[in-house]
Amino acid sequence: MVGSFLNVCIYRMPLEQSVIHPRSHCPNCKYSIPWLLNLPLITWLYLRGKCANCGSPISIRYVLVELLTGLTFMGTWMVFGHRSVGVAIVYCIVLAGFIVATFIDIEHIIIPDEITIGGIVAGFLLSALVPTLHNTDDRALALKASFFGIVVGGGLVYLILRGGKLAFGKEKIELAPESRITFTETSLQLPDKELRYEEIFYRKSDYIQLHAKTVELPDRCYWNAALTLTPSELKIGDEKFNPEEVPHMEIVTSELVLPREAMGFGDVKFMAAIGAFLGWQATIFSLMVSAVLGTLVSLGAIAARRVEWSSRIPYGPYIAVAAIIYMFLPQNLQTMWCAYLSVFTQLWHGGNPS
């Protein structure tokens, strides 16, 4: 049942739709699905993956998410139920968030704020309610651990994001000769894809740069002109415009330069949310393991020619898998990891690690 609701979140959150209203319906024919045809797992198998009204196919993702949710909840209870009912329930909440974040990030390369910022708030509050999450019975210590988890987790990834911006902050895109691209009010439309401005401009200093054979505005044209677009200014040759006053612009060019991020800001908030639930030690573990996982999978995909070197990849799933590995590590291994990190914190403060 929870998995069924997670499917709603996965579909609607990227579209900024309510996950409560309207009730479940077919996205093709808008048929409102009655409860009898909305039973997890059973209905999809009974209808053979098709809408009961129009017969359009229903993605297998729906049954996979429901099955995955049930199996992960069962596994969580089997591992943690004897230790603490509260920890088991909270870990199920964490895993539900990971499932939603993973499927959305794979499809849309974003992690919604409902998951990240909501996870930060929920993790901090639940740390007070279930202090055993941080291996203590003291609520104040649990809140302290959660707070440092937020700061360290978000801070580390933010530093990586900033460093990556300095080192790899530009992406040159080569197009076919005399390709036509369009700038609308909300997005940049390339011949093979559409990029929304919020995906391009992360900070005010970001810019799109190109040399155009022609630039067509609603009221004028330019030939053989350099063009630079920032969130606050459009410059064509020597003339400057307010981008909000140019709702449409068509350009003929063969290449352009876009700003590029080493990681998205959603990953920063996502790691902060993990720290809120699991503590700062878990964020360092997740960062290191996710880097290894992401590298191995990406190199494999590149070798198999599934993606290009310059392709954007969703990093959230690797962070989620790494955090899950940490959650299910045997207690003695978690203790060893925390003790290993404590040596460095003591050295940092000039203490004696012995």
Buried (B, 14 or more C-beta within 10 A) or exposed (E): EBBBBBBBBBBBBBEEEEBEEEEBEBEEEEBEBEEEBBBBBEBBEEEEBEBBBEEEEBEEBBBBBBBBBBEBBEBBBEBBEEEBEBBBBBBBBBBBBBBBBBBBBBEBBBBBEBBBBBBBEBBBEBBEEBBBBBBBEEBEBBBBBBBBBBBBBBBBBBEBBBEBBEEEBEEEBEBEEEBBBBBBEEBBBBEEEEBEBEBBBBEEEBBBBBBBBBBBBEEEEBEEBBBBBBBEEBBBEEEEBEBEEBEEBBBBBBEBBBBBBBBBBBBBBBBBBBBBBBBBBBBBBBBEBBBEBBEEBBEEBEEEEEBEEEEEBBBBBBBBBBBBBBBEBEEEEBEEBBEEBEEEEEEEEEEEEE
